[in-house]
């Protein structure tokens, strides 16, 4: 049986069984049973929607503790571009990067720089013939996993290039190793993440056997320390490496714009992504070569592990983009040695379909169960109210067939059952058992005879 690692987990002590999460989960991965939510591992894509909507904070993302950096002699931070939108009072990117390095890192390498390298590789790959159109970005791991579990026909549309996070980790680690001071095992590369799905992609990568990243730290976990460092900063280091195109990846549309084509579509928010994927499957999306699909609303700036409001973060990020444009900073694109060294960014593994509606290992039994599922589903009210603990009537029908739910979990079916039982009880109340019924008939017969004798 396949094992699953997920960053998104449940704290049952905090869960109140409110059903908010089951209605928002895009893959129907959550059920509420016995007053507590449960997560179906095979369905979860770690998009973080449940983290956003849970009013009791019962859903949480497992990330690495900041203390994990102390397991390595040489510590490297690779911050996501979305970190630049988190600090309203920061005057420059150098200020933010210096504040990050001051937390205890020996080196900081911008993932935004690696994003520019990936952009160049994407342009070359997109120019080749044979790619299935529209090509879908694989930069968002939650989107890739969504395709695996819900849209397997679109797997061949994926742009099978490593993410900027992986590229950044590979580049910076090789740079340090070349200095012949530290062994690879002594170097720890930590991604500063806005996203729970990135944690999963590091701990359980889908495109290769092992990630180049050694740990993932949430932006929100180090935000206050960085904020304090920024406010008390006396000087800034010269740590900026990327141009504006790399920074722009933090927001929806950034990757598509960097490709330099008008025939691209940028969609953000997992439910919006699903709608677009349905259009692609139905061949309804025309004149589009590239689809940039991001799970979080607003792109990575809206990630569940960020701190700042996504709209405020966009405004702040724009100032850094404008500044980089003014400085004409495009270091990574004009660095041929670095680019040639890491030009082979293609996935080494294969992304495959992960079926979640496997009703039985035996095909004949599975078909019979599917037929049973359809019958049960037709008998349900079709309101998708969620009161049963499943996100939809069809999901409840599936659970019933799987043997993990009952038809009376549906409040409407339960009401029908109660009415039926009540009617039967009323009917039974007027029916005596056979022994008592015979005695009653004998008594009624004697009373009839007595009446007749009296009348005579």
N, C-alpha and C positions, 0 to 999 in steps of 0.2 A: 504493500500500500504506500502511495506517495506521501511524503511528509511535507508539511507546509510551515514556513515561518511567516509570522505576520507582526508588523510593528504595532498595528492597532489591536488593542486588547480591551478586556472588560473588567472593571472593578465591581464585582457583584454586591459588595457591601453598600456601594453608593447607588446602585440601580434601583429605581422605584417601579419599573415595569410600565412606564408611561406610553410606550409604543411610538414615540417621536422618531426614533432611529429607524424603525422598520419601514416607515413611509418614505424616508429619504434615501435609503440605501439603493444604489443604482443596479445592483446585481442580486437583490433579494437575499442577502447573506445573513440577515438577522431575524431571529424569532424571539417571541416572548413566551416563556413557558413557566408556569408556577410563580408568576409575578416577577420573573427575572429575565433579562435579555440573554441570548446566547448567540455566538457568532459561528456561522458555518465556514470553516476554514477553506474548503474548496471553492467557495463563491467569493470570498473577500478579495478585493483588489487594493486595499489600503489607501483608498482615495481620501479618507479623512472626513467624509460627509457626516458620519455619526459623531465625530469629535466636535463638529460645529454646532449640531442641533441638540445634543444632550444637555438639558438644563441642570442636570445634577452632576455633570463632569464624571460620569461613570465610565465613559470611554477614554482611553489614554493611549498615547503612543510611546512605545519602548524605544528609547534612544540610549546612546552611551553616556555614562557619567563623565563630567569634565575631568575627573581624577584619572580616567583611563589614559590620558596623555602621559602620565608618569610611568607607564609601562614601557616607554621607549626612551632611548638616550637622545634621539634627535626628533623633535616634534614639529610637524608641519600642518598649518591650517590652510584649507582650500575653501574659501567662502563662496557661497552661491551669489550671483549678481543681485539677488533680491535683498541682500543685507544692506545695500546702499539706500534703500527706501525706508529703513527702520529708524533712522536717527534724524529728527527734524532740525536739530541745532548743529549738526556736523557741517563744517565749512567745505570739506573736500573728501574725496575718496581716500586720500592719503591719511587723513585724520582717523577715518574709520578703520583702515587697515592697520595703522599704528596702534590703535586701541586694542585691536584683536591680537596683534603680536605681543603686546605688553601683558597679556593674560598668562603667558608662559610658553609661547611658541618660539621656535628658533627661526622659522621661516614662514612667510605667507605667500601663496601663489593664487592669483585670481582665476576662478573658474571662468570668468568672462573672457579671459585670454584664450582658454581652451575652446570656448564657444566659437571664437573667430576661426580657430583651426578647423573645427568641425564644419563650420560654414563653408570654408574653402573645399573641404573634402566632399561636402554635399553637392556643391556646384559641379564638381568633376563627375560625381556619380550620376547626378541628374542629367548630365549631357550624354550619358551612354544610352544606347538603345536597349530595349528589352525590359525596362522597368515598367511594372504594372501601374497604370495611372488611375486615379490620382495617387501620387506617392504620399504616404502618411508619415509624419515625423515620429521618431521613436524616442524622443528626448524625455518624454514624461512616462515614467514606469507604470503609473496607475492606468494610463491609456493603453499601454502595451498589454497589460494583464487583462484589461477590459476586453480587448480584441481576442485574447486567448480564450476567455470563458464565454463570451457572448457573440463575437463576430469573427469566427474562425476563417470565414471566406476572405477576410481582409488581411490575413497574415502576410500574404505575398505582396501587399501594397506597402508594407513597412519599409522605411529607409533604414536598412540594417547597418547603421554606423554606431559606434560607441558614443555614449553621452559625454558632454563636456566635463562632467564630474570625473568619469573614468579616465578621460584623456588627460585632465589636469593632474590626477594622482600619478599616472604613468610617467608623465613628463618630469614632474618635480622630483619624484623619487629617483629617476635615472640621473638627473642632474646632480643630486647629492651623492649618489653612489660613485659617480665619475670623479668626485673629489678625493676618493680613496681614504676617507676619514671614518665613515661608518659603514657597517654591513647592512644589506637590505633588511635583515631581521631586527636591526636596531633603530630603524626609521619608521616612525608612525605618522601616517597621513590621515587627517581628520577633516571630513566634509562638514561645513557649517550649514545646516539644512533648514529650509522652510517647510519641509515636506516629510510625512510619515512614509510615503511610498519609496522614497530614496533609501530609507533605512532598510526596508525589505529588499530592495535591489542590491544592496551591499551584502546583507546577510545571506540572501538566497538569490543570486543573480540568475536571470533567465537567458542571457545571451552568451555566457561563458561559465567556466567551472568556478573561478574565484575572482572576486573583485580586487582591484588595485587599491581600494580604500580600506583603511584599517579600522575606522570608527566613524560614527555619525553623531554629531552634537547638535541639538536643536538651537535655533537662533534665540528662542525665548528663554532658554536656560542660561545663556551668557549675556543676555541683553543688559541687565542692570549693571553688571561689572564693566561692560564695554562703555555704557553711558557714563559711568563714573570716571573712566579713563579719559573719555573725550572731554568732559567738563574740566578735568584737572590737567589737561595736556599742556606741556610747555613747548613742545616742538613735535614736528611730524617727520616721519621717515619718507623717503622717496620709494614707495612700494607699488605705485600704479604701474600696470603693465599693459592693460587692454585698451582698445579704442572704444568708440561709442557703440559700434555694432555688437560687441560682446556684452556691454552693459545692458543694451536694449533687450537682450534675451530674457531678462527678468519679468518683462511685461508681455501680455498677449500681443502677438503680431511681430515681435522682435526677430524671431528666427526666420519667418517668412519674408520680412522686409530685407533682411541681410542677403537673401538669395538673389535679389535683383530681378525678380519676375513679377509681372502684374497678375499672372494666373495662379494666385495662391489664395487660400482661405484660412483665416485664423479664427478658431472657435475655442472658447474657454468656458469652464463650468461643466462638470461631468454629465449632467442631464442634457445640456446643449450638444455635447460631443456625441451622445447616443443618437440624438435626432439626425445629426449629420451623417453618422455611420449608417443609419438606416436608409438614408437617401442614396449613399454610395452603393450599398448592397442592392438597392432597387434600381440602380443605374439612372437615378434622377438628377445627379449632380453633373452639370455640364460645364465645359470650358474651364476646368480647374486642374492644374498640374500638381499642385502641392497643397496638402492640408496640415496646418499646424494645430494640433489638438492638445489642449492642456486641461487637466482635471479640475484645477482650482479656478474659481471665478477671478478674473483679472490676471491670470497667469500665476507664476510662482510668488508674486507679491501678495497673493491672497492665500498662500499656503497656511495650513492649520498650525504650524509651528512658528509662525511669525508673530509680531507684536503689534505693529502699526496698522491702522485702518488702511485697507487696500487703496482707497482713493487718495488719501494723504500720501501714502507711499509712492503712488504713481507720480504725484506732483513733485515730490522730492527727487525721485529718480530722474525726472525730466531735466532737472537743473544739472545733474551730473552728465547726462547725455549731451546737453548743449555745451557744457564745458569741454568735454572730450572732443566734440565736433570742432570747437574753436581752436583747440590745440592740435587738431588733425592727427590725433593719436591712433595709429593703426599698426602698432608694433608687431603683433603676432602674424598678421597677413604678410608683412614685409620682412619676415625673418625666415628665409628659405632653409637655412640649416635645421632649425627646429622643426619646420614643417616637413621637410623631406624625411627626417628621422622618424616621424610619427605619422607618415602618410597612410600606412596600412591600418585603418581604423575599423575595418569590417568586423562584424561579429564572428566569433570562432565557434559558437554554438548555434543550435537551431531552436527557434521559438515554435512550440507546437500547441495544438488545441488541447485545452484542459476541460473535458466534458464535466458538467455539473449535474445534468439530468440523467444520470445513469441509474435507472430503476432496478436493474438486475443484471448480473453477469451473464446469465443465460438469455440469449436473444429472444427466444420464444416467450419466456416468462416476462421479459421486459415489454414486449409488444402487448401481451395480455394486460399488464399493469397500466400501460399507456391508454389502452381502451377503457380500462376501469377508471383511470384518472379523468378521462373526457366525460364519462357518464356522471361521475361525482361532481365535476365542475359545473355541468349543466344543471344539476339539482341545487346548487348553491345560489344565493340571491344575486351575485355579481356586483355587489356594491363596493367591494374592496375597502371596507371600513377599518380593518385592522384590529377589531375587537377580539378576534380569535387568537391574536398573537402572531399571525402571518401577514405579510404585506398585501396579499391579494387573495381572492377566492381560488384562483388557479394554484397559487402557492400552497394554500391549505389542502386542496385536493391532492397535490403532490405529496404533502406530508402525511396525509391519511393513507395513501397507497404505500408509502414507505414504512408505515406503522408507527410513526412518531406523533400522530395526532388523531383525534376522533371527529366524526361529523358533528357531534354536539358541541364541539369547541366553537362552532358558529352560533352566535347568540340567537339568530333567527331559526336555525334548525333546532336549537335547544328549546325555544319557545313552542315550536310545533310539537316537539316531543312531549313537553309538559301538558299542552292542550290535549294531546292524544291520550296521555296517561290519565288526565283528569276525567275525560269522557268515559274511559274504561272503568275508572273507580266509581263513577256515578252509576254506570250500568250495573256493575257488580254489587253495589249497595242494595239494589232491588232484587237480587237473585240469591236465594238461600241454597246452602249445600244440599245434596240429594237426601240425606238422612232427615234433616230438619224439614225439608220440603215435603217428604212423605207424611211426617207427623202433622204438618200443617193441613195437608189434604184430608187426613183421617179426622182431625178435629173439626174441619169445615163440614165433613160428611155427617158427623154426629150432631152437629148443630143444626143441620138441615133436617135430619130425621126428627129431632126434638121439636122443631118448629111445625113440621107436618103433623105430628101427634097432637100437639097443642091445638092446632087449628081444627082437628077433628073433634 
